[in-house]
Amino acid sequence: MFTSCEDFEEVKTPDFEVSVKQSIAVGEEVEFTIENAPNFLSFYSGEFGKEYQYRDRTNIEGTVNMSFDCAQNYQNGTSRSNPGLSIQYSSDYDGSGTAAAIAASNWTDISDKFILPTNRTYEWTNSGIGDITDLAAEGQSVYIAFKILAEGKTSEGNRQGEYRFNNFVIDLSVAGKTTTLPVTDLESTEWQTVNVQGSGDANTNEWIWWSNDFFRMNGTSADFTNEDWLITDKINLTAVLPDQAISLKSYSERLESFKHIYSEAGVYTVTFVGNNTTVYGNEEDVKELTIEVLE
């Protein structure tokens, strides 16, 4: 028996089929039956943020929301009258991470959009959801900063505050949709810590990423003015990730069925993308089905 090299090099177009019930109830586990699954198979459920038609979308209009958690302690003496923490943004900061660049930029205080901590117990305070859509005017990108300015000195009987910061999230909500699209979060953002005034000590008197997995600024023993900035990288507030598929199988796996649950009623266009991929090339086929999810 002889087989030509061309037979091995041929990449066949996927020839798979998917079947499913056309009508299901909210919360019901729906099973997709798959025949002759290709080498690779991925799944778009048709839910918001998981639609094949938006696989290349990177911008969308909607309401931009921001939230975070903060905690504080101390601020004794005259430091009590100084809230210390403020939230700022700039569209002309150059991103260089220097005190001179901060001074040369225009910064706007947006603290009034959020709930900031007033207790002094290290208890976390959630900021609430602040609408920052106006910061995205004309599609501009911005830097957002968490600024500490504390002037109370220990030699004068004062004690500056300790501040903690975590769970930073910016997302985008679209009219008529109950879920949001991610813009950025604490882990996705490249942060700058800029010491403008103060000692610049590596463990106190400036923002640091602390061992407890959050940012911390501790100026409690300072006998000088502290001014320290924690700044995001440049953020396009209307930029979103393209809609993502779920990978169902890779080359060596077998797949005959797949289950999914829909949590909201509606009509969904479900898309399966199959690929046969080798070193000699790639062939793709797309299958679409419509499912009605009832209350």
Secondary structure as GFF3:
##gff-version 3
##sequence-region A 1 295
A	DSSP	alpha_helix	5	9	.	.	.	ID=ss1
A	DSSP	beta_strand	17	19	.	.	.	ID=ss2
A	DSSP	beta_strand	23	25	.	.	.	ID=ss3
A	DSSP	beta_strand	29	35	.	.	.	ID=ss4
A	DSSP	beta_strand	40	44	.	.	.	ID=ss5
A	DSSP	three_ten_helix	52	54	.	.	.	ID=ss6
A	DSSP	beta_strand	63	76	.	.	.	ID=ss7
A	DSSP	three_ten_helix	77	81	.	.	.	ID=ss8
A	DSSP	beta_strand	85	90	.	.	.	ID=ss9
A	DSSP	alpha_helix	99	104	.	.	.	ID=ss10
A	DSSP	beta_strand	108	109	.	.	.	ID=ss11
A	DSSP	three_ten_helix	111	113	.	.	.	ID=ss12
A	DSSP	beta_strand	125	126	.	.	.	ID=ss13
A	DSSP	beta_strand	130	131	.	.	.	ID=ss14
A	DSSP	three_ten_helix	133	139	.	.	.	ID=ss15
A	DSSP	beta_strand	141	150	.	.	.	ID=ss16
A	DSSP	three_ten_helix	154	156	.	.	.	ID=ss17
A	DSSP	beta_strand	159	173	.	.	.	ID=ss18
A	DSSP	beta_strand	180	185	.	.	.	ID=ss19
A	DSSP	beta_strand	192	197	.	.	.	ID=ss20
A	DSSP	beta_strand	208	209	.	.	.	ID=ss21
A	DSSP	beta_strand	215	218	.	.	.	ID=ss22
A	DSSP	beta_strand	226	231	.	.	.	ID=ss23
A	DSSP	beta_strand	235	236	.	.	.	ID=ss24
A	DSSP	beta_strand	246	249	.	.	.	ID=ss25
A	DSSP	beta_strand	257	261	.	.	.	ID=ss26
A	DSSP	beta_strand	266	278	.	.	.	ID=ss27
A	DSSP	beta_strand	281	294	.	.	.	ID=ss28
###
